[in-house]
């Protein structure tokens, strides 16, 4: 990603955990919504998640942010 946007922030662990929980819930809801949508319904289960992420940029960003938050929280503990 040559032109990637870098976001840096500092959060207390409690806020980071709350944000991570909210992102996970929103991600689950969005994934469920798109999983059964006509656009993705005919894609095999093994490829469907990747196809959704490729077509829904907000979910791809959420996945990266959840991974970064999880890693940061593990390094704090």
Biopython code that builds the backbone (N, CA, C, O; Angstrom):
import numpy as np
from Bio.PDB.StructureBuilder import StructureBuilder

atoms = [
    (1, "UNK", "N", (0.842, -1.183, 0.000)),
    (1, "UNK", "CA", (0.000, 0.000, 0.000)),
    (1, "UNK", "C", (0.883, 1.240, 0.000)),
    (1, "UNK", "O", (1.236, 1.762, 1.058)),
    (2, "UNK", "N", (1.226, 1.695, -1.159)),
    (2, "UNK", "CA", (2.092, 2.846, -1.283)),
    (2, "UNK", "C", (1.465, 4.144, -0.806)),
    (2, "UNK", "O", (2.165, 5.013, -0.286)),
    (3, "UNK", "N", (0.180, 4.286, -0.971)),
    (3, "UNK", "CA", (-0.493, 5.522, -0.568)),
    (3, "UNK", "C", (-1.415, 5.299, 0.626)),
    (3, "UNK", "O", (-2.471, 5.924, 0.730)),
    (4, "UNK", "N", (-1.013, 4.409, 1.521)),
    (4, "UNK", "CA", (-1.845, 4.067, 2.679)),
    (4, "UNK", "C", (-1.965, 5.239, 3.650)),
    (4, "UNK", "O", (-1.050, 6.052, 3.785)),
    (5, "UNK", "N", (-3.080, 5.305, 4.302)),
    (5, "UNK", "CA", (-3.328, 6.283, 5.357)),
    (5, "UNK", "C", (-2.920, 5.642, 6.676)),
    (5, "UNK", "O", (-3.340, 4.526, 6.981)),
    (6, "UNK", "N", (-2.116, 6.333, 7.449)),
    (6, "UNK", "CA", (-1.673, 5.827, 8.745)),
    (6, "UNK", "C", (-2.410, 6.596, 9.830)),
    (6, "UNK", "O", (-2.411, 7.827, 9.844)),
    (7, "UNK", "N", (-3.032, 5.864, 10.728)),
    (7, "UNK", "CA", (-3.774, 6.464, 11.837)),
    (7, "UNK", "C", (-3.109, 6.013, 13.131)),
    (7, "UNK", "O", (-2.927, 4.818, 13.364)),
    (8, "UNK", "N", (-2.755, 6.966, 13.955)),
    (8, "UNK", "CA", (-2.136, 6.672, 15.240)),
    (8, "UNK", "C", (-2.965, 7.339, 16.333)),
    (8, "UNK", "O", (-3.360, 8.498, 16.210)),
    (9, "UNK", "N", (-3.220, 6.594, 17.397)),
    (9, "UNK", "CA", (-3.978, 7.148, 18.512)),
    (9, "UNK", "C", (-3.542, 6.478, 19.802)),
    (9, "UNK", "O", (-2.938, 5.406, 19.786)),
    (10, "UNK", "N", (-3.846, 7.105, 20.894)),
    (10, "UNK", "CA", (-3.598, 6.528, 22.204)),
    (10, "UNK", "C", (-4.926, 6.474, 22.947)),
    (10, "UNK", "O", (-5.624, 7.478, 23.088)),
    (11, "UNK", "N", (-5.254, 5.283, 23.414)),
    (11, "UNK", "CA", (-6.495, 5.084, 24.153)),
    (11, "UNK", "C", (-6.199, 4.349, 25.442)),
    (11, "UNK", "O", (-5.322, 3.485, 25.474)),
    (12, "UNK", "N", (-6.912, 4.675, 26.503)),
    (12, "UNK", "CA", (-6.813, 3.847, 27.707)),
    (12, "UNK", "C", (-7.313, 2.443, 27.363)),
    (12, "UNK", "O", (-8.177, 2.294, 26.498)),
    (13, "UNK", "N", (-6.788, 1.422, 28.021)),
    (13, "UNK", "CA", (-7.204, 0.049, 27.715)),
    (13, "UNK", "C", (-8.720, -0.161, 27.750)),
    (13, "UNK", "O", (-9.259, -0.892, 26.918)),
    (14, "UNK", "N", (-9.399, 0.456, 28.682)),
    (14, "UNK", "CA", (-10.851, 0.276, 28.773)),
    (14, "UNK", "C", (-11.558, 0.807, 27.524)),
    (14, "UNK", "O", (-12.498, 0.186, 27.026)),
    (15, "UNK", "N", (-11.107, 1.945, 27.027)),
    (15, "UNK", "CA", (-11.699, 2.506, 25.813)),
    (15, "UNK", "C", (-11.363, 1.647, 24.596)),
    (15, "UNK", "O", (-12.213, 1.441, 23.730)),
    (16, "UNK", "N", (-10.144, 1.150, 24.525)),
    (16, "UNK", "CA", (-9.742, 0.289, 23.417)),
    (16, "UNK", "C", (-10.561, -0.995, 23.409)),
    (16, "UNK", "O", (-10.993, -1.450, 22.350)),
    (17, "UNK", "N", (-10.774, -1.575, 24.574)),
    (17, "UNK", "CA", (-11.580, -2.797, 24.662)),
    (17, "UNK", "C", (-13.026, -2.521, 24.273)),
    (17, "UNK", "O", (-13.644, -3.332, 23.584)),
    (18, "UNK", "N", (-13.568, -1.397, 24.702)),
    (18, "UNK", "CA", (-14.945, -1.034, 24.351)),
    (18, "UNK", "C", (-15.074, -0.822, 22.843)),
    (18, "UNK", "O", (-16.044, -1.265, 22.227)),
    (19, "UNK", "N", (-14.101, -0.148, 22.262)),
    (19, "UNK", "CA", (-14.108, 0.073, 20.819)),
    (19, "UNK", "C", (-14.005, -1.248, 20.074)),
    (19, "UNK", "O", (-14.708, -1.451, 19.084)),
    (20, "UNK", "N", (-13.146, -2.144, 20.526)),
    (20, "UNK", "CA", (-12.994, -3.445, 19.898)),
    (20, "UNK", "C", (-14.293, -4.241, 19.964)),
    (20, "UNK", "O", (-14.694, -4.857, 18.977)),
    (21, "UNK", "N", (-14.946, -4.232, 21.107)),
    (21, "UNK", "CA", (-16.222, -4.944, 21.244)),
    (21, "UNK", "C", (-17.280, -4.364, 20.308)),
    (21, "UNK", "O", (-18.037, -5.114, 19.691)),
    (22, "UNK", "N", (-17.339, -3.046, 20.198)),
    (22, "UNK", "CA", (-18.314, -2.395, 19.316)),
    (22, "UNK", "C", (-18.024, -2.723, 17.852)),
    (22, "UNK", "O", (-18.942, -2.986, 17.075)),
    (23, "UNK", "N", (-16.745, -2.705, 17.482)),
    (23, "UNK", "CA", (-16.371, -3.037, 16.109)),
    (23, "UNK", "C", (-16.713, -4.485, 15.780)),
    (23, "UNK", "O", (-17.201, -4.776, 14.689)),
    (24, "UNK", "N", (-16.460, -5.389, 16.713)),
    (24, "UNK", "CA", (-16.772, -6.810, 16.485)),
    (24, "UNK", "C", (-18.267, -7.011, 16.262)),
    (24, "UNK", "O", (-18.675, -7.749, 15.365)),
    (25, "UNK", "N", (-19.070, -6.360, 17.073)),
    (25, "UNK", "CA", (-20.523, -6.503, 16.937)),
    (25, "UNK", "C", (-21.002, -5.930, 15.611)),
    (25, "UNK", "O", (-21.822, -6.542, 14.927)),
    (26, "UNK", "N", (-20.500, -4.774, 15.252)),
    (26, "UNK", "CA", (-20.881, -4.156, 13.980)),
    (26, "UNK", "C", (-20.422, -5.025, 12.803)),
    (26, "UNK", "O", (-21.151, -5.186, 11.825)),
    (27, "UNK", "N", (-19.215, -5.578, 12.903)),
    (27, "UNK", "CA", (-18.675, -6.439, 11.854)),
    (27, "UNK", "C", (-19.545, -7.692, 11.698)),
    (27, "UNK", "O", (-19.886, -8.085, 10.582)),
    (28, "UNK", "N", (-19.896, -8.309, 12.822)),
    (28, "UNK", "CA", (-20.754, -9.505, 12.775)),
    (28, "UNK", "C", (-22.090, -9.186, 12.098)),
    (28, "UNK", "O", (-22.572, -9.953, 11.265)),
    (29, "UNK", "N", (-22.671, -8.063, 12.460)),
    (29, "UNK", "CA", (-23.955, -7.666, 11.889)),
    (29, "UNK", "C", (-23.830, -7.430, 10.381)),
    (29, "UNK", "O", (-24.660, -7.897, 9.601)),
    (30, "UNK", "N", (-22.788, -6.703, 9.982)),
    (30, "UNK", "CA", (-22.579, -6.425, 8.558)),
    (30, "UNK", "C", (-22.295, -7.701, 7.779)),
    (30, "UNK", "O", (-22.801, -7.876, 6.671)),
    (31, "UNK", "N", (-21.484, -8.597, 8.352)),
    (31, "UNK", "CA", (-21.166, -9.843, 7.672)),
    (31, "UNK", "C", (-22.428, -10.674, 7.478)),
    (31, "UNK", "O", (-22.637, -11.240, 6.405)),
    (32, "UNK", "N", (-23.260, -10.751, 8.490)),
    (32, "UNK", "CA", (-24.510, -11.503, 8.382)),
    (32, "UNK", "C", (-25.412, -10.899, 7.309)),
    (32, "UNK", "O", (-26.039, -11.625, 6.536)),
    (33, "UNK", "N", (-25.474, -9.594, 7.266)),
    (33, "UNK", "CA", (-26.313, -8.902, 6.276)),
    (33, "UNK", "C", (-25.833, -9.207, 4.857)),
    (33, "UNK", "O", (-26.640, -9.520, 3.982)),
    (34, "UNK", "N", (-24.524, -9.115, 4.629)),
    (34, "UNK", "CA", (-23.984, -9.329, 3.289)),
    (34, "UNK", "C", (-23.906, -10.813, 2.921)),
    (34, "UNK", "O", (-24.012, -11.165, 1.746)),
    (35, "UNK", "N", (-23.726, -11.671, 3.905)),
    (35, "UNK", "CA", (-23.565, -13.104, 3.648)),
    (35, "UNK", "C", (-24.740, -13.668, 2.852)),
    (35, "UNK", "O", (-24.563, -14.493, 1.956)),
    (36, "UNK", "N", (-25.938, -13.209, 3.195)),
    (36, "UNK", "CA", (-27.144, -13.739, 2.555)),
    (36, "UNK", "C", (-27.679, -12.837, 1.447)),
    (36, "UNK", "O", (-28.733, -13.121, 0.879)),
    (37, "UNK", "N", (-26.972, -11.761, 1.135)),
    (37, "UNK", "CA", (-27.403, -10.857, 0.070)),
    (37, "UNK", "C", (-27.284, -11.554, -1.282)),
    (37, "UNK", "O", (-26.400, -12.390, -1.475)),
    (38, "UNK", "N", (-28.162, -11.218, -2.210)),
    (38, "UNK", "CA", (-28.155, -11.840, -3.530)),
    (38, "UNK", "C", (-26.801, -11.728, -4.225)),
    (38, "UNK", "O", (-26.398, -12.641, -4.946)),
    (39, "UNK", "N", (-26.104, -10.626, -4.015)),
    (39, "UNK", "CA", (-24.815, -10.399, -4.657)),
    (39, "UNK", "C", (-23.795, -11.482, -4.294)),
    (39, "UNK", "O", (-22.953, -11.832, -5.121)),
    (40, "UNK", "N", (-23.857, -12.010, -3.086)),
    (40, "UNK", "CA", (-22.861, -12.970, -2.614)),
    (40, "UNK", "C", (-23.417, -14.378, -2.391)),
    (40, "UNK", "O", (-22.659, -15.303, -2.101)),
    (41, "UNK", "N", (-24.699, -14.542, -2.521)),
    (41, "UNK", "CA", (-25.365, -15.801, -2.190)),
    (41, "UNK", "C", (-24.833, -16.987, -2.981)),
    (41, "UNK", "O", (-24.766, -18.094, -2.446)),
    (42, "UNK", "N", (-24.458, -16.791, -4.224)),
    (42, "UNK", "CA", (-24.024, -17.891, -5.075)),
    (42, "UNK", "C", (-22.526, -18.176, -4.994)),
    (42, "UNK", "O", (-22.040, -19.107, -5.638)),
    (43, "UNK", "N", (-21.797, -17.394, -4.219)),
    (43, "UNK", "CA", (-20.366, -17.617, -4.019)),
    (43, "UNK", "C", (-20.215, -18.684, -2.935)),
    (43, "UNK", "O", (-20.897, -18.638, -1.911)),
    (44, "UNK", "N", (-19.314, -19.648, -3.168)),
    (44, "UNK", "CA", (-19.156, -20.736, -2.195)),
    (44, "UNK", "C", (-18.727, -20.181, -0.835)),
    (44, "UNK", "O", (-18.083, -19.136, -0.743)),
    (45, "UNK", "N", (-19.101, -20.909, 0.206)),
    (45, "UNK", "CA", (-18.828, -20.462, 1.579)),
    (45, "UNK", "C", (-17.352, -20.157, 1.808)),
    (45, "UNK", "O", (-17.025, -19.197, 2.504)),
    (46, "UNK", "N", (-16.465, -20.950, 1.239)),
    (46, "UNK", "CA", (-15.035, -20.762, 1.455)),
    (46, "UNK", "C", (-14.483, -19.484, 0.852)),
    (46, "UNK", "O", (-13.443, -18.992, 1.288)),
    (47, "UNK", "N", (-15.169, -18.940, -0.148)),
    (47, "UNK", "CA", (-14.699, -17.728, -0.822)),
    (47, "UNK", "C", (-15.555, -16.503, -0.516)),
    (47, "UNK", "O", (-15.180, -15.381, -0.857)),
    (48, "UNK", "N", (-16.679, -16.710, 0.113)),
    (48, "UNK", "CA", (-17.646, -15.621, 0.289)),
    (48, "UNK", "C", (-17.122, -14.493, 1.187)),
    (48, "UNK", "O", (-17.314, -13.319, 0.873)),
    (49, "UNK", "N", (-16.463, -14.837, 2.298)),
    (49, "UNK", "CA", (-15.972, -13.804, 3.211)),
    (49, "UNK", "C", (-14.990, -12.879, 2.490)),
    (49, "UNK", "O", (-15.092, -11.658, 2.605)),
    (50, "UNK", "N", (-14.054, -13.447, 1.757)),
    (50, "UNK", "CA", (-13.089, -12.646, 1.005)),
    (50, "UNK", "C", (-13.750, -11.788, -0.056)),
    (50, "UNK", "O", (-13.347, -10.646, -0.278)),
    (51, "UNK", "N", (-14.763, -12.332, -0.709)),
    (51, "UNK", "CA", (-15.484, -11.565, -1.727)),
    (51, "UNK", "C", (-16.209, -10.378, -1.105)),
    (51, "UNK", "O", (-16.246, -9.288, -1.676)),
    (52, "UNK", "N", (-16.780, -10.603, 0.063)),
    (52, "UNK", "CA", (-17.464, -9.505, 0.759)),
    (52, "UNK", "C", (-16.463, -8.418, 1.120)),
    (52, "UNK", "O", (-16.721, -7.235, 0.896)),
    (53, "UNK", "N", (-15.311, -8.815, 1.681)),
    (53, "UNK", "CA", (-14.301, -7.824, 2.060)),
    (53, "UNK", "C", (-13.795, -7.050, 0.842)),
    (53, "UNK", "O", (-13.499, -5.859, 0.939)),
    (54, "UNK", "N", (-13.696, -7.724, -0.294)),
    (54, "UNK", "CA", (-13.224, -7.060, -1.513)),
    (54, "UNK", "C", (-14.226, -6.029, -2.033)),
    (54, "UNK", "O", (-13.839, -5.058, -2.684)),
    (55, "UNK", "N", (-15.498, -6.237, -1.750)),
    (55, "UNK", "CA", (-16.537, -5.345, -2.258)),
    (55, "UNK", "C", (-17.093, -4.374, -1.224)),
    (55, "UNK", "O", (-17.835, -3.457, -1.577)),
    (56, "UNK", "N", (-16.747, -4.560, 0.036)),
    (56, "UNK", "CA", (-17.256, -3.676, 1.098)),
    (56, "UNK", "C", (-16.049, -3.123, 1.860)),
    (56, "UNK", "O", (-15.637, -3.707, 2.862)),
    (57, "UNK", "N", (-15.476, -2.003, 1.397)),
    (57, "UNK", "CA", (-14.248, -1.479, 1.989)),
    (57, "UNK", "C", (-14.339, -1.164, 3.477)),
    (57, "UNK", "O", (-13.341, -1.279, 4.188)),
    (58, "UNK", "N", (-15.510, -0.771, 3.962)),
    (58, "UNK", "CA", (-15.625, -0.448, 5.385)),
    (58, "UNK", "C", (-15.388, -1.690, 6.234)),
    (58, "UNK", "O", (-14.824, -1.598, 7.324)),
    (59, "UNK", "N", (-15.813, -2.848, 5.742)),
    (59, "UNK", "CA", (-15.598, -4.077, 6.503)),
    (59, "UNK", "C", (-14.129, -4.479, 6.485)),
    (59, "UNK", "O", (-13.608, -4.977, 7.483)),
    (60, "UNK", "N", (-13.462, -4.265, 5.357)),
    (60, "UNK", "CA", (-12.027, -4.551, 5.296)),
    (60, "UNK", "C", (-11.273, -3.654, 6.273)),
    (60, "UNK", "O", (-10.340, -4.101, 6.941)),
    (61, "UNK", "N", (-11.680, -2.391, 6.355)),
    (61, "UNK", "CA", (-11.042, -1.461, 7.296)),
    (61, "UNK", "C", (-11.337, -1.869, 8.740)),
    (61, "UNK", "O", (-10.455, -1.801, 9.596)),
    (62, "UNK", "N", (-12.559, -2.287, 9.009)),
    (62, "UNK", "CA", (-12.908, -2.744, 10.355)),
    (62, "UNK", "C", (-12.065, -3.950, 10.749)),
    (62, "UNK", "O", (-11.610, -4.044, 11.889)),
    (63, "UNK", "N", (-11.854, -4.865, 9.821)),
    (63, "UNK", "CA", (-11.070, -6.062, 10.116)),
    (63, "UNK", "C", (-9.636, -5.686, 10.480)),
    (63, "UNK", "O", (-9.073, -6.232, 11.430)),
    (64, "UNK", "N", (-9.048, -4.764, 9.736)),
    (64, "UNK", "CA", (-7.683, -4.308, 10.041)),
    (64, "UNK", "C", (-7.623, -3.602, 11.393)),
    (64, "UNK", "O", (-6.696, -3.813, 12.174)),
    (65, "UNK", "N", (-8.622, -2.762, 11.658)),
    (65, "UNK", "CA", (-8.639, -2.028, 12.925)),
    (65, "UNK", "C", (-8.835, -2.978, 14.104)),
    (65, "UNK", "O", (-8.214, -2.795, 15.151)),
    (66, "UNK", "N", (-9.683, -3.984, 13.951)),
    (66, "UNK", "CA", (-9.873, -4.958, 15.027)),
    (66, "UNK", "C", (-8.576, -5.717, 15.295)),
    (66, "UNK", "O", (-8.236, -5.974, 16.449)),
    (67, "UNK", "N", (-7.861, -6.073, 14.247)),
    (67, "UNK", "CA", (-6.593, -6.786, 14.417)),
    (67, "UNK", "C", (-5.571, -5.903, 15.129)),
    (67, "UNK", "O", (-4.853, -6.371, 16.013)),
    (68, "UNK", "N", (-5.506, -4.631, 14.747)),
    (68, "UNK", "CA", (-4.555, -3.713, 15.382)),
    (68, "UNK", "C", (-4.900, -3.489, 16.855)),
    (68, "UNK", "O", (-4.013, -3.469, 17.708)),
    (69, "UNK", "N", (-6.177, -3.323, 17.147)),
    (69, "UNK", "CA", (-6.599, -3.134, 18.535)),
    (69, "UNK", "C", (-6.299, -4.376, 19.367)),
    (69, "UNK", "O", (-5.804, -4.262, 20.488)),
    (70, "UNK", "N", (-6.593, -5.557, 18.833)),
    (70, "UNK", "CA", (-6.324, -6.807, 19.557)),
    (70, "UNK", "C", (-4.843, -6.950, 19.865)),
    (70, "UNK", "O", (-4.465, -7.295, 20.985)),
    (71, "UNK", "N", (-4.011, -6.688, 18.879)),
    (71, "UNK", "CA", (-2.563, -6.794, 19.069)),
    (71, "UNK", "C", (-2.070, -5.787, 20.109)),
    (71, "UNK", "O", (-1.250, -6.124, 20.963)),
    (72, "UNK", "N", (-2.565, -4.563, 20.035)),
    (72, "UNK", "CA", (-2.159, -3.540, 20.989)),
    (72, "UNK", "C", (-2.594, -3.880, 22.405)),
    (72, "UNK", "O", (-1.841, -3.687, 23.360)),
    (73, "UNK", "N", (-3.816, -4.390, 22.535)),
    (73, "UNK", "CA", (-4.304, -4.767, 23.866)),
    (73, "UNK", "C", (-3.501, -5.923, 24.458)),
    (73, "UNK", "O", (-3.260, -5.956, 25.665)),
    (74, "UNK", "N", (-3.089, -6.861, 23.623)),
    (74, "UNK", "CA", (-2.278, -7.990, 24.106)),
    (74, "UNK", "C", (-0.916, -7.516, 24.560)),
    (74, "UNK", "O", (-0.368, -8.055, 25.522)),
    (75, "UNK", "N", (-0.354, -6.522, 23.891)),
    (75, "UNK", "CA", (0.971, -6.045, 24.272)),
    (75, "UNK", "C", (0.933, -5.230, 25.554)),
    (75, "UNK", "O", (1.949, -5.110, 26.240)),
    (76, "UNK", "N", (-0.237, -4.663, 25.890)),
    (76, "UNK", "CA", (-0.386, -3.884, 27.121)),
    (76, "UNK", "C", (-0.525, -4.804, 28.329)),
    (76, "UNK", "O", (-0.069, -4.469, 29.423)),
    (77, "UNK", "N", (-1.149, -5.956, 28.135)),
    (77, "UNK", "CA", (-1.425, -6.870, 29.258)),
    (77, "UNK", "C", (-0.240, -7.687, 29.623)),
    (77, "UNK", "O", (-0.311, -8.501, 30.544)),
]
sb = StructureBuilder()
sb.init_structure("model")
sb.init_model(0)
sb.init_chain("A")
sb.init_seg("    ")
for serial, (resi, resn, name, xyz) in enumerate(atoms, 1):
    if name == "N":
        sb.init_residue(resn, " ", resi, " ")
    sb.init_atom(name, np.array(xyz, "f"), 0.0, 1.0, " ", f" {name:<3s}", serial, name[0])
structure = sb.get_structure()
